[in-house]
Amino acid sequence: MAEDHTHVQEFFAARAADWDRKFPDDGPAYAAAVTELGLAKGDAVLDAGCGTGRALMPLRAAVGPEGSVLGADLTPEMLAEAVRAGRDQYAVLLRADVARMPLRTASVDVVFGAGLISHLPEPALNLRELARITRPGGRLALFHPIGRAALAARQGRRITDDDLRAEPRLRPLLASAGWRLTSYADEDERYLAVAVREG
C-alpha cells in the first residue's frame, strides 16, 4: 500500500490531532517491542517515521541518558503532536524523509520503524538508506502494535500474500537492501520483524 510522500503527509496530517486518542492502548506493545530489542545503554537509536512519538519514552529508557534518541517524521502535524504530548523530552525531533536521512553513514545502532514499511514509496531504496545510516551489525525493527490479520480486519480488508510485511516478501526485500532478517513475529497482538545490517 505504498504511496508517494505527498499522500503519506496528507494521510497523517489529517489524522494527527486524534491519533493518540484513536489508539490509546498501544503503549504497552511499544514498550514490549523496545524491550525485546535488547538495546544497550549508550546506543544511538532512530525512530523512523516516529509519528506522535509513542516509542520515544521506552527507547530513551532503554539507551539511558548516555544514549541518543532521534525521532524523525515527514509530517509536521505528527511531530507537533509529539511535542504537545511532551515526548520531545525523550528525543531530538526532526522533520525528515527516510529516503534522504540527514545523518552520517553508520551513525546509528538501531532503527525502529512502527508502521513504517507500508508507507514507503520505494521500499527497497528507502530500506537501503536506513541501512546506510546504520552501523554494520546494527538492527532494524519493523513493528506494529497488532499483527497483519488483525490490522486487515480493523481496516475492513482481507490479508493478502503480496503484503510487503509477509515474511516471504519481506525477507528478500530486506536482503536486497543490505539487511538479514533474524526474527519474525506476526501475531494478533503484535508484528515485529528484526533484521541485522550486513557488512
VEXVEX-912218 format. One record per residue: x, y, z of N, C-alpha, C in turn. Coordinates in Angstrom, 1 decimal. Layout:
N
+--------+--------+--------+--------+--------+--------+--------+--------+--------+
:    nc1 :    nc2 :    nc3 :   cac1 :   cac2 :   cac3 :    cc1 :    cc2 :    cc3 :
+--------+--------+--------+--------+--------+--------+--------+--------+--------+
:      X :      Y :      Z :      X :      Y :      Z :      X :      Y :      Z :
...
+--------+--------+--------+--------+--------+--------+--------+--------+--------+
***
This chain:
199
+--------+--------+--------+--------+--------+--------+--------+--------+--------+
:    nc1 :    nc2 :    nc3 :   cac1 :   cac2 :   cac3 :    cc1 :    cc2 :    cc3 :
+--------+--------+--------+--------+--------+--------+--------+--------+--------+
:    0.8 :   -1.2 :    0.0 :    0.0 :    0.0 :    0.0 :    0.9 :    1.3 :    0.0 :
:    2.1 :    1.1 :   -0.5 :    3.0 :    2.3 :   -0.5 :    2.4 :    3.4 :   -1.4 :
:    2.6 :    4.6 :   -0.9 :    2.1 :    5.8 :   -1.6 :    3.2 :    6.8 :   -1.8 :
:    3.0 :    7.8 :   -2.6 :    4.1 :    8.8 :   -2.7 :    4.1 :    9.7 :   -1.4 :
:    5.1 :   10.5 :   -1.2 :    5.2 :   11.2 :    0.0 :    4.1 :   12.2 :    0.2 :
:    3.6 :   12.8 :   -0.8 :    2.5 :   13.8 :   -0.7 :    1.3 :   13.1 :   -0.1 :
:    1.0 :   11.9 :   -0.5 :   -0.2 :   11.2 :    0.0 :    0.1 :   10.8 :    1.5 :
:    1.3 :   10.4 :    1.8 :    1.6 :   10.0 :    3.1 :    1.4 :   11.2 :    4.1 :
:    1.9 :   12.3 :    3.7 :    1.8 :   13.5 :    4.5 :    0.3 :   13.9 :    4.7 :
:   -0.4 :   13.9 :    3.6 :   -1.8 :   14.2 :    3.7 :   -2.6 :   13.3 :    4.6 :
:   -2.3 :   12.0 :    4.5 :   -3.0 :   11.0 :    5.3 :   -2.7 :   11.2 :    6.8 :
:   -1.5 :   11.4 :    7.1 :   -1.2 :   11.6 :    8.6 :   -1.5 :   13.0 :    9.1 :
:   -1.3 :   14.0 :    8.3 :   -1.7 :   15.3 :    8.7 :   -3.1 :   15.4 :    9.1 :
:   -4.0 :   14.8 :    8.3 :   -5.4 :   14.8 :    8.6 :   -5.8 :   14.1 :    9.9 :
:   -4.9 :   13.2 :   10.3 :   -5.3 :   12.3 :   11.5 :   -4.4 :   12.6 :   12.7 :
:   -3.5 :   13.5 :   12.6 :   -2.5 :   13.7 :   13.7 :   -3.2 :   14.1 :   15.0 :
:   -4.1 :   15.0 :   15.0 :   -4.7 :   15.5 :   16.3 :   -5.4 :   14.4 :   17.0 :
:   -5.9 :   13.4 :   16.4 :   -6.7 :   12.4 :   17.0 :   -6.0 :   11.1 :   17.2 :
:   -4.7 :   11.0 :   16.7 :   -4.0 :    9.8 :   16.6 :   -3.9 :    9.0 :   17.9 :
:   -3.4 :    9.7 :   18.9 :   -3.2 :    9.0 :   20.2 :   -4.5 :    8.7 :   20.9 :
:   -5.6 :    9.5 :   20.7 :   -6.9 :    9.2 :   21.2 :   -7.5 :    8.0 :   20.5 :
:   -7.2 :    7.8 :   19.2 :   -7.8 :    6.7 :   18.5 :   -7.1 :    5.4 :   18.9 :
:   -5.9 :    5.4 :   19.3 :   -5.1 :    4.2 :   19.7 :   -4.5 :    4.3 :   21.1 :
:   -5.4 :    4.4 :   22.1 :   -4.9 :    4.8 :   23.4 :   -4.2 :    3.6 :   24.2 :
:   -4.4 :    2.4 :   23.7 :   -3.9 :    1.2 :   24.4 :   -2.6 :    0.6 :   23.8 :
:   -2.0 :    1.3 :   22.9 :   -0.8 :    0.8 :   22.2 :    0.5 :    0.9 :   23.0 :
:    0.5 :    1.7 :   24.1 :    1.8 :    1.9 :   24.8 :    2.5 :    0.7 :   25.3 :
:    1.8 :   -0.3 :   25.9 :    2.5 :   -1.5 :   26.4 :    3.1 :   -2.3 :   25.2 :
:    2.5 :   -2.3 :   24.1 :    3.0 :   -3.0 :   22.9 :    4.3 :   -2.4 :   22.4 :
:    4.3 :   -1.1 :   22.4 :    5.6 :   -0.4 :   22.0 :    6.7 :   -0.7 :   23.1 :
:    6.4 :   -0.6 :   24.3 :    7.4 :   -0.8 :   25.4 :    7.9 :   -2.3 :   25.3 :
:    7.0 :   -3.2 :   25.0 :    7.4 :   -4.6 :   24.9 :    8.3 :   -4.8 :   23.7 :
:    8.0 :   -4.2 :   22.6 :    8.9 :   -4.3 :   21.4 :   10.2 :   -3.7 :   21.6 :
:   10.3 :   -2.6 :   22.3 :   11.6 :   -2.0 :   22.6 :   12.4 :   -2.9 :   23.5 :
:   11.7 :   -3.4 :   24.5 :   12.4 :   -4.3 :   25.5 :   13.0 :   -5.5 :   24.7 :
:   12.3 :   -6.1 :   23.8 :   12.7 :   -7.2 :   23.0 :   13.9 :   -7.0 :   22.2 :
:   14.1 :   -5.7 :   21.8 :   15.3 :   -5.4 :   21.0 :   16.6 :   -5.5 :   21.8 :
:   16.6 :   -5.4 :   23.1 :   17.8 :   -5.6 :   23.9 :   18.8 :   -4.4 :   23.7 :
:   18.2 :   -3.2 :   23.6 :   19.1 :   -2.0 :   23.4 :   20.1 :   -1.9 :   24.6 :
:   21.3 :   -1.4 :   24.3 :   22.3 :   -1.2 :   25.4 :   22.3 :    0.3 :   25.8 :
:   22.7 :    0.5 :   27.0 :   22.9 :    1.9 :   27.5 :   24.0 :    2.5 :   26.6 :
:   23.7 :    3.7 :   26.1 :   24.7 :    4.4 :   25.3 :   24.4 :    4.2 :   23.8 :
:   23.5 :    3.3 :   23.4 :   23.2 :    3.1 :   22.0 :   22.6 :    4.4 :   21.4 :
:   22.8 :    4.5 :   20.0 :   22.2 :    5.6 :   19.3 :   21.0 :    5.0 :   18.5 :
:   19.8 :    5.5 :   18.7 :   18.6 :    4.9 :   18.0 :   17.8 :    5.9 :   17.3 :
:   17.3 :    5.5 :   16.1 :   16.4 :    6.3 :   15.3 :   15.1 :    5.7 :   15.3 :
:   14.0 :    6.5 :   15.6 :   12.7 :    6.1 :   15.4 :   12.2 :    6.7 :   14.1 :
:   12.3 :    5.9 :   13.1 :   12.0 :    6.4 :   11.7 :   10.5 :    6.4 :   11.4 :
:   10.0 :    7.5 :   11.1 :    8.5 :    7.7 :   11.0 :    7.9 :    7.6 :   12.4 :
:    8.4 :    8.5 :   13.3 :    8.1 :    8.4 :   14.7 :    6.6 :    8.8 :   15.0 :
:    6.0 :    9.5 :   14.1 :    4.6 :    9.9 :   14.3 :    4.5 :   10.8 :   15.5 :
:    3.6 :   10.5 :   16.4 :    3.4 :   11.2 :   17.7 :    4.4 :   10.8 :   18.8 :
:    5.3 :   10.0 :   18.4 :    6.4 :    9.7 :   19.4 :    6.1 :    8.7 :   20.4 :
:    5.2 :    7.7 :   20.2 :    4.8 :    6.7 :   21.2 :    6.0 :    5.8 :   21.6 :
:    7.0 :    5.6 :   20.8 :    8.1 :    4.8 :   21.1 :    9.2 :    5.5 :   21.8 :
:    9.2 :    6.8 :   21.9 :   10.4 :    7.6 :   22.3 :   10.7 :    7.4 :   23.8 :
:    9.7 :    7.3 :   24.7 :    9.9 :    7.2 :   26.1 :   10.6 :    5.8 :   26.3 :
:   10.0 :    4.7 :   25.8 :   10.7 :    3.4 :   26.1 :   12.1 :    3.3 :   25.4 :
:   12.3 :    4.0 :   24.3 :   13.6 :    4.0 :   23.6 :   14.6 :    4.7 :   24.5 :
:   14.2 :    5.9 :   25.0 :   15.1 :    6.7 :   25.9 :   15.4 :    5.9 :   27.2 :
:   14.4 :    5.2 :   27.8 :   14.7 :    4.4 :   29.0 :   15.7 :    3.3 :   28.7 :
:   15.6 :    2.7 :   27.5 :   16.5 :    1.6 :   27.1 :   17.9 :    2.1 :   26.9 :
:   18.2 :    3.2 :   26.3 :   19.5 :    3.6 :   26.0 :   20.1 :    4.5 :   27.1 :
:   19.3 :    5.0 :   28.0 :   19.8 :    5.8 :   29.1 :   20.2 :    7.2 :   28.7 :
:   20.5 :    8.1 :   29.6 :   20.9 :    9.4 :   29.3 :   22.2 :    9.5 :   28.5 :
:   23.0 :    8.5 :   28.5 :   24.3 :    8.5 :   27.7 :   24.0 :    8.1 :   26.3 :
:   22.8 :    7.5 :   26.0 :   22.5 :    7.2 :   24.6 :   21.9 :    8.4 :   23.9 :
:   21.6 :    8.2 :   22.6 :   20.9 :    9.2 :   21.8 :   19.7 :    8.6 :   21.1 :
:   18.6 :    9.4 :   21.2 :   17.4 :    9.0 :   20.5 :   16.9 :   10.2 :   19.6 :
:   16.7 :    9.8 :   18.3 :   16.2 :   10.7 :   17.3 :   14.9 :   10.2 :   16.8 :
:   13.9 :   11.1 :   16.8 :   12.6 :   10.8 :   16.2 :   12.5 :   11.6 :   14.9 :
:   12.3 :   10.9 :   13.8 :   12.2 :   11.6 :   12.5 :   10.8 :   11.2 :   11.9 :
:   10.2 :   12.3 :   11.3 :    8.9 :   12.0 :   10.7 :    8.8 :   13.1 :    9.5 :
:    8.1 :   12.7 :    8.5 :    7.9 :   13.5 :    7.4 :    6.7 :   14.6 :    7.6 :
:    5.8 :   14.3 :    8.5 :    4.6 :   15.1 :    8.7 :    4.7 :   16.1 :    9.9 :
:    4.8 :   17.4 :    9.6 :    4.9 :   18.3 :   10.7 :    3.8 :   18.2 :   11.8 :
:    2.6 :   17.9 :   11.4 :    1.5 :   17.8 :   12.3 :    1.7 :   16.6 :   13.3 :
:    2.3 :   15.6 :   12.9 :    2.6 :   14.4 :   13.8 :    3.7 :   14.9 :   14.8 :
:    4.7 :   15.5 :   14.3 :    5.8 :   16.0 :   15.2 :    5.2 :   17.0 :   16.2 :
:    4.3 :   17.9 :   15.8 :    3.7 :   18.8 :   16.7 :    2.9 :   18.1 :   17.8 :
:    2.2 :   17.0 :   17.4 :    1.5 :   16.2 :   18.5 :    2.5 :   15.6 :   19.4 :
:    3.6 :   15.1 :   18.9 :    4.7 :   14.6 :   19.8 :    5.1 :   15.6 :   20.8 :
:    5.3 :   16.8 :   20.4 :    5.7 :   17.9 :   21.3 :    4.6 :   18.2 :   22.2 :
:    3.4 :   18.3 :   21.7 :    2.2 :   18.6 :   22.6 :    2.1 :   17.5 :   23.7 :
:    2.4 :   16.3 :   23.4 :    2.4 :   15.2 :   24.4 :    3.6 :   15.2 :   25.3 :
:    4.6 :   16.1 :   25.1 :    5.7 :   16.1 :   25.9 :    6.8 :   15.1 :   25.6 :
:    6.7 :   14.4 :   24.5 :    7.6 :   13.4 :   24.1 :    8.9 :   13.9 :   23.6 :
:    9.0 :   15.2 :   23.3 :   10.3 :   15.8 :   22.8 :   11.3 :   15.8 :   23.9 :
:   10.9 :   15.5 :   25.2 :   11.9 :   15.5 :   26.3 :   12.7 :   14.2 :   26.2 :
:   12.3 :   13.2 :   25.4 :   13.0 :   11.9 :   25.3 :   13.9 :   11.8 :   24.1 :
:   13.7 :   12.7 :   23.2 :   14.4 :   12.6 :   21.9 :   14.6 :   13.9 :   21.2 :
:   15.5 :   14.0 :   20.3 :   15.6 :   15.1 :   19.4 :   14.6 :   14.8 :   18.2 :
:   13.7 :   15.7 :   17.9 :   12.7 :   15.5 :   16.9 :   13.2 :   16.2 :   15.6 :
:   13.0 :   15.6 :   14.5 :   13.5 :   16.1 :   13.2 :   12.5 :   15.8 :   12.1 :
:   12.2 :   16.8 :   11.3 :   11.3 :   16.6 :   10.2 :   12.3 :   16.1 :    9.1 :
:   12.1 :   14.9 :    8.6 :   13.0 :   14.3 :    7.7 :   12.3 :   13.2 :    6.9 :
:   12.8 :   12.9 :    5.7 :   12.3 :   11.9 :    4.8 :   13.3 :   10.7 :    4.9 :
:   12.7 :    9.5 :    5.2 :   13.6 :    8.3 :    5.4 :   14.4 :    8.0 :    4.1 :
:   13.9 :    8.6 :    2.9 :   14.6 :    8.3 :    1.7 :   15.9 :    9.1 :    1.6 :
:   16.0 :   10.2 :    2.4 :   17.3 :   11.0 :    2.4 :   17.5 :   11.5 :    3.8 :
:   18.0 :   10.6 :    4.7 :   18.2 :   11.0 :    6.1 :   19.4 :   11.9 :    6.2 :
:   19.3 :   13.0 :    6.9 :   20.4 :   13.9 :    7.1 :   21.3 :   13.4 :    8.3 :
:   21.8 :   12.1 :    8.1 :   22.6 :   11.5 :    9.1 :   23.9 :   10.9 :    8.5 :
:   25.0 :   10.9 :    9.2 :   26.2 :   10.3 :    8.7 :   26.0 :    8.8 :    8.5 :
:   26.8 :    8.2 :    7.6 :   26.8 :    6.8 :    7.3 :   27.3 :    6.1 :    8.6 :
:   26.6 :    5.0 :    8.9 :   26.9 :    4.2 :   10.1 :   26.9 :    4.9 :   11.4 :
:   25.9 :    5.8 :   11.6 :   25.8 :    6.7 :   12.8 :   24.8 :    6.2 :   13.8 :
:   24.0 :    5.2 :   13.5 :   23.1 :    4.7 :   14.5 :   23.2 :    3.2 :   14.7 :
:   22.9 :    2.8 :   15.9 :   22.9 :    1.3 :   16.2 :   21.7 :    0.6 :   15.9 :
:   20.5 :    1.3 :   16.1 :   19.2 :    0.6 :   15.8 :   18.3 :    1.6 :   15.2 :
:   17.5 :    1.1 :   14.2 :   16.4 :    1.9 :   13.6 :   15.1 :    1.2 :   14.0 :
:   14.2 :    1.9 :   14.6 :   12.9 :    1.4 :   15.0 :   11.9 :    2.0 :   14.0 :
:   11.0 :    1.2 :   13.4 :   10.0 :    1.8 :   12.5 :    8.7 :    1.2 :   12.8 :
:    7.8 :    1.9 :   13.4 :    6.5 :    1.4 :   13.7 :    5.5 :    1.8 :   12.5 :
:    4.9 :    0.8 :   11.9 :    4.0 :    1.0 :   10.8 :    4.7 :    1.6 :    9.6 :
:    6.0 :    1.6 :    9.5 :    6.7 :    2.3 :    8.5 :    6.7 :    1.7 :    7.1 :
:    6.9 :    0.4 :    7.0 :    7.2 :   -0.2 :    5.7 :    6.0 :    0.0 :    4.7 :
:    4.8 :   -0.1 :    5.2 :    3.7 :    0.0 :    4.3 :    3.5 :    1.4 :    3.7 :
:    4.2 :    2.4 :    4.3 :    4.1 :    3.8 :    3.8 :    5.4 :    4.3 :    3.0 :
:    6.3 :    3.3 :    2.7 :    7.5 :    3.7 :    2.0 :    7.2 :    3.7 :    0.5 :
:    7.4 :    4.8 :   -0.2 :    7.1 :    4.9 :   -1.6 :    8.0 :    3.9 :   -2.4 :
:    9.3 :    3.8 :   -2.0 :   10.2 :    2.9 :   -2.7 :   10.9 :    2.1 :   -1.7 :
:   10.2 :    1.0 :   -1.3 :   10.7 :    0.3 :   -0.1 :   12.2 :   -0.2 :   -0.2 :
:   12.6 :   -0.7 :   -1.3 :   14.0 :   -1.2 :   -1.4 :   15.0 :   -0.1 :   -1.3 :
:   14.7 :    1.0 :   -1.9 :   15.6 :    2.2 :   -1.8 :   15.6 :    2.8 :   -0.5 :
:   14.4 :    2.9 :    0.1 :   14.3 :    3.5 :    1.4 :   14.9 :    2.7 :    2.5 :
:   14.8 :    1.3 :    2.4 :   15.4 :    0.5 :    3.4 :   16.9 :    0.5 :    3.2 :
:   17.4 :    0.7 :    2.0 :   18.8 :    0.8 :    1.7 :   19.4 :    2.1 :    2.4 :
:   18.6 :    3.2 :    2.3 :   19.0 :    4.4 :    3.0 :   19.1 :    4.2 :    4.5 :
:   18.2 :    3.5 :    5.1 :   18.2 :    3.2 :    6.5 :   19.4 :    2.3 :    6.8 :
:   19.8 :    1.4 :    5.9 :   21.0 :    0.6 :    6.1 :   22.2 :    1.4 :    6.1 :
:   22.2 :    2.4 :    5.2 :   23.4 :    3.3 :    5.1 :   23.7 :    4.0 :    6.4 :
:   22.7 :    4.4 :    7.1 :   23.0 :    5.2 :    8.4 :   23.2 :    4.3 :    9.6 :
:   23.0 :    3.0 :    9.4 :   23.1 :    2.0 :   10.5 :   24.5 :    1.3 :   10.4 :
:   25.2 :    1.2 :   11.6 :   26.5 :    0.6 :   11.6 :   26.4 :   -0.9 :   11.2 :
:   27.4 :   -1.5 :   10.6 :   27.3 :   -3.0 :   10.4 :   27.1 :   -3.7 :   11.7 :
:   26.2 :   -4.6 :   11.7 :   25.8 :   -5.4 :   12.9 :   24.7 :   -4.7 :   13.6 :
:   24.3 :   -3.5 :   13.2 :   23.2 :   -2.8 :   13.9 :   21.9 :   -3.4 :   13.4 :
:   20.8 :   -3.0 :   14.0 :   19.5 :   -3.6 :   13.8 :   18.4 :   -2.7 :   13.3 :
:   17.5 :   -3.3 :   12.6 :   16.2 :   -2.6 :   12.1 :   15.1 :   -3.4 :   12.7 :
:   14.2 :   -2.7 :   13.4 :   13.0 :   -3.3 :   13.9 :   11.7 :   -2.7 :   13.2 :
:   11.0 :   -3.6 :   12.5 :    9.8 :   -3.2 :   11.9 :    8.6 :   -3.7 :   12.8 :
:    7.9 :   -2.7 :   13.3 :    6.9 :   -3.0 :   14.3 :    5.5 :   -2.5 :   14.0 :
:    4.5 :   -3.2 :   14.5 :    3.2 :   -2.7 :   14.5 :    2.5 :   -3.3 :   15.8 :
:    1.7 :   -2.5 :   16.5 :    1.1 :   -3.0 :   17.7 :    0.1 :   -4.1 :   17.6 :
:   -0.4 :   -4.3 :   16.3 :   -1.2 :   -5.5 :   16.1 :   -0.7 :   -6.2 :   14.8 :
:   -1.0 :   -7.5 :   14.7 :   -0.5 :   -8.2 :   13.5 :   -1.2 :   -7.9 :   12.2 :
:   -0.7 :   -8.5 :   11.2 :   -1.3 :   -8.2 :    9.8 :   -2.7 :   -8.6 :    9.7 :
:   -3.1 :   -9.8 :   10.2 :   -4.5 :  -10.2 :   10.1 :   -5.5 :   -9.3 :   10.9 :
:   -5.0 :   -8.9 :   12.1 :   -5.8 :   -8.0 :   13.0 :   -6.0 :   -6.6 :   12.3 :
:   -4.9 :   -6.2 :   11.8 :   -4.9 :   -4.9 :   11.1 :   -5.8 :   -4.9 :    9.9 :
:   -5.7 :   -5.9 :    9.1 :   -6.6 :   -6.0 :    7.9 :   -8.1 :   -6.0 :    8.4 :
:   -8.4 :   -6.8 :    9.4 :   -9.8 :   -6.8 :    9.9 :  -10.2 :   -5.4 :   10.4 :
:   -9.3 :   -4.7 :   11.1 :   -9.6 :   -3.4 :   11.6 :  -10.0 :   -2.4 :   10.4 :
:   -9.2 :   -2.6 :    9.3 :   -9.4 :   -1.8 :    8.1 :  -10.5 :   -2.3 :    7.2 :
:  -11.1 :   -3.4 :    7.5 :  -12.2 :   -3.9 :    6.6 :  -11.7 :   -4.5 :    5.3 :
:  -10.5 :   -5.1 :    5.3 :  -10.0 :   -5.7 :    4.1 :   -9.4 :   -7.1 :    4.4 :
:   -9.1 :   -7.8 :    3.4 :   -8.5 :   -9.1 :    3.5 :   -7.0 :   -9.1 :    3.5 :
:   -6.4 :  -10.0 :    4.3 :   -5.0 :  -10.1 :    4.3 :   -4.5 :  -10.8 :    3.0 :
:   -3.5 :  -10.3 :    2.3 :   -3.0 :  -10.8 :    1.1 :   -1.6 :  -11.2 :    1.1 :
:   -1.2 :  -12.1 :    0.2 :    0.2 :  -12.6 :    0.2 :    1.2 :  -11.5 :   -0.4 :
:    0.6 :  -10.5 :   -1.1 :    1.5 :   -9.6 :   -1.7 :    1.9 :   -8.4 :   -0.7 :
:    1.4 :   -8.5 :    0.5 :    1.8 :   -7.6 :    1.6 :    3.3 :   -7.6 :    1.8 :
:    3.9 :   -6.5 :    1.8 :    5.4 :   -6.4 :    2.0 :    5.8 :   -6.9 :    3.4 :
:    4.8 :   -6.9 :    4.3 :    5.2 :   -7.4 :    5.7 :    5.1 :   -8.9 :    5.8 :
:    4.6 :   -9.6 :    4.8 :    4.5 :  -11.0 :    4.9 :    6.0 :  -11.5 :    4.8 :
:    6.3 :  -12.5 :    5.6 :    7.7 :  -13.0 :    5.7 :    8.3 :  -13.4 :    4.3 :
:    7.6 :  -14.1 :    3.4 :    8.2 :  -14.4 :    2.1 :    8.5 :  -13.3 :    1.2 :
:    7.8 :  -12.1 :    1.4 :    8.1 :  -10.9 :    0.7 :    9.1 :  -10.1 :    1.4 :
:    9.0 :  -10.0 :    2.7 :    9.9 :   -9.2 :    3.5 :   11.4 :   -9.6 :    3.4 :
:   11.6 :  -10.9 :    3.6 :   13.0 :  -11.4 :    3.7 :   13.8 :  -11.0 :    2.5 :
:   13.4 :  -11.3 :    1.2 :   14.2 :  -10.9 :    0.1 :   14.3 :   -9.4 :   -0.1 :
:   13.2 :   -8.7 :    0.3 :   13.2 :   -7.2 :    0.2 :   14.3 :   -6.7 :    1.1 :
:   14.4 :   -7.1 :    2.3 :   15.4 :   -6.7 :    3.2 :   16.8 :   -7.1 :    2.7 :
:   16.9 :   -8.3 :    2.3 :   18.2 :   -8.7 :    1.8 :   18.7 :   -7.9 :    0.6 :
:   17.8 :   -7.4 :   -0.2 :   18.2 :   -6.6 :   -1.4 :   18.7 :   -5.2 :   -0.9 :
:   18.3 :   -4.8 :    0.3 :   18.7 :   -3.5 :    0.8 :   19.8 :   -3.6 :    1.9 :
:   20.4 :   -4.8 :    2.1 :   21.6 :   -4.9 :    3.0 :   21.2 :   -5.3 :    4.4 :
:   20.0 :   -5.9 :    4.5 :   19.6 :   -6.4 :    5.9 :   19.4 :   -7.9 :    5.8 :
:   19.6 :   -8.6 :    7.0 :   19.3 :  -10.0 :    7.1 :   18.3 :  -10.2 :    8.2 :
:   17.1 :  -10.7 :    7.8 :   16.0 :  -10.9 :    8.7 :   16.4 :  -12.0 :    9.8 :
:   16.4 :  -11.7 :   11.0 :   16.8 :  -12.6 :   12.1 :   15.6 :  -13.1 :   12.9 :
:   14.6 :  -12.4 :   13.0 :   13.4 :  -12.8 :   13.8 :   12.1 :  -12.2 :   13.2 :
:   11.0 :  -13.0 :   13.3 :    9.8 :  -12.5 :   12.7 :    8.6 :  -13.0 :   13.5 :
:    7.8 :  -12.1 :   13.9 :    6.6 :  -12.5 :   14.7 :    5.4 :  -11.7 :   14.1 :
:    4.4 :  -12.4 :   13.7 :    3.1 :  -11.8 :   13.2 :    2.0 :  -12.5 :   13.9 :
:    1.6 :  -11.9 :   15.0 :    0.5 :  -12.4 :   15.9 :   -0.6 :  -11.4 :   16.0 :
:   -1.7 :  -11.8 :   16.6 :   -2.8 :  -10.8 :   16.7 :   -2.4 :   -9.6 :   17.5 :
:   -1.6 :   -9.8 :   18.5 :   -1.3 :   -8.6 :   19.4 :    0.0 :   -7.9 :   19.0 :
:    0.7 :   -8.3 :   18.0 :    1.9 :   -7.6 :   17.6 :    2.5 :   -8.1 :   16.3 :
:    3.2 :   -7.2 :   15.7 :    4.0 :   -7.6 :   14.5 :    5.4 :   -7.0 :   14.8 :
:    6.4 :   -7.9 :   14.7 :    7.8 :   -7.4 :   14.9 :    8.7 :   -8.3 :   14.1 :
:    9.4 :   -7.6 :   13.2 :   10.4 :   -8.2 :   12.3 :   11.7 :   -7.5 :   12.6 :
:   12.8 :   -8.3 :   12.9 :   14.0 :   -7.7 :   13.3 :   15.1 :   -8.2 :   12.3 :
:   15.8 :   -7.2 :   11.8 :   16.9 :   -7.5 :   10.8 :   18.2 :   -6.9 :   11.2 :
:   19.3 :   -7.6 :   10.8 :   20.7 :   -7.1 :   11.1 :   21.3 :   -6.5 :    9.9 :
:   22.0 :   -5.4 :   10.1 :   22.7 :   -4.7 :    9.0 :   23.9 :   -5.6 :    8.6 :
:   23.9 :   -6.0 :    7.4 :   25.0 :   -6.8 :    6.9 :   26.3 :   -6.0 :    6.6 :
:   27.4 :   -6.6 :    6.5 :   28.6 :   -5.9 :    6.1 :   29.3 :   -5.3 :    7.3 :
+--------+--------+--------+--------+--------+--------+--------+--------+--------+
***
